[in-house]
Amino acid sequence: MRSQYEYLMVLGVCVLITLPLEWMGRGVYRRGPHLARAIAPVLLVLAVWDVVAIVRGHWSFHPEATTGVLLGGLLPIEEVLFFVVIPLCAVLTYEAVRGHSERWLRDG
């Protein structure tokens, strides 16, 4: 049995797991405009790709696993959030590793 909030819960867990990386790296959340410029192209390209796939019948979403809130009548809000959350988690991870590697190189 699926929950209509399953997709949102997975995204929330992804954010929670990577949240501590904010303090290990270079402050990704504190650089909002830079973060937006990093995420916006991913969001745009993948949202358009999904809409095309949905319209052509190549892609769909299980209605029991989403809230039913559709953007443009086609794209579940959870999918749009996926295109924001996953790149955000990737940037947080990258910046945390980058921050530590710079310290390792400097100290070691």
Summary of the structure (lengths in Angstrom):
residues: 108
radius of gyration: 16.8
end to end distance: 52.0
largest distance: 54.8
contacts: 275
relative contact order: 0.20
helix: 69%
strand: 4%
